[in-house]
Amino acid sequence: MPKQDFSKYEFDQKEADKLENQVQGREFSGVYCPNRNDHKACAVCRDVKVLWEAHNQTGLDKSKFRDKAKKYQATAAVFMNVVFPENPSEVKILQCGIKVAQSLVNGIKYMKWGSIYHPQKGFTMTINKSTKDGYNTYTPSPNVEKGKRELADLSVLERMYNLDKIEEIRQGADIFNVSSMEVNKSIDVDILPGWDSGNPHQFFKIVYYHFKVGPEAIKEGIPKEGALPTDDDEGPWGGENKKESPFDTDMPATKQEKPKEIKKLIYNRENAPQCFGTLFDEADDGCNAIECSQIREACKEELMKKKAAKKGGTAVQEEKKMDDIPW
Ligand SMILES: [Zn+2]
């Protein structure tokens, strides 16, 4: 056997770059929504609006139009600068869904977590991934055992990413997406303050993306054969994309479709669910007998009723509309 040349297996920077190009950022399939982000024209949003209108006309709670609208409507992704305690000098970007951000803000505002992102008196946050009713859930909580902490390397404050430009830097940046965590695992993370020294409290950036469409859809609209879905149309309008969204629990399309188990949760002022604040009424049976997500719906309805009453419009109409409009 002739002597083999193994030198071809040596590390090669160019080849490594090629490999990296194949995998980097590939799991992220979101298309930036010009409407939700910049108030500019977006044909997907335009079509989604038509779908919601079509749904409203059915007078039904659920319809194919609604399913389709939820599937294609823009979804929020949240980005923040973080360091992982095991590598305290390296700034990374954490990506999560809106619910994680909501939990963080609730904790800061209502649960006395305070400025979790304070460089000297913040909290290391533990984010746990679990499954509930078959859906992934991410729960952040401050590491109280560790207590208030100072960042090990304060120079990270000089090296934060400008998340206002996340869309430009997303492909090349080192982003940790919480959806990549294993179930029943948790990570510890130190969230850094706002990157803009003018507003250190604005520690996250929300960007809206459309999924299940290509970039061309922003001009061309939702890909479709013919117009709107019909009963026997299972083509591009029918069926469900089983692919896991990078935002899992925050994708209303999948979450809403799951049959709901009605749980008897008893809440009171001291033990109020995190998802809402001012509208909770412990004397209201509706508040105690339904799931948190439904409570939010109920709160939205309350808000709409109040709004409608102010406008002198009919509460019933407004209520229905609000229930169906995703934003
Ligand atoms: Zn859009």
Boltz pocket constraint, residues with backbone or C-beta under 6 A from the ligand:
constraints:
  - pocket:
      binder: B
      contacts: [[A, 32], [A, 33], [A, 34], [A, 35], [A, 36], [A, 42], [A, 43], [A, 44], [A, 45], [A, 46], [A, 74], [A, 210]]
      max_distance: 6.0
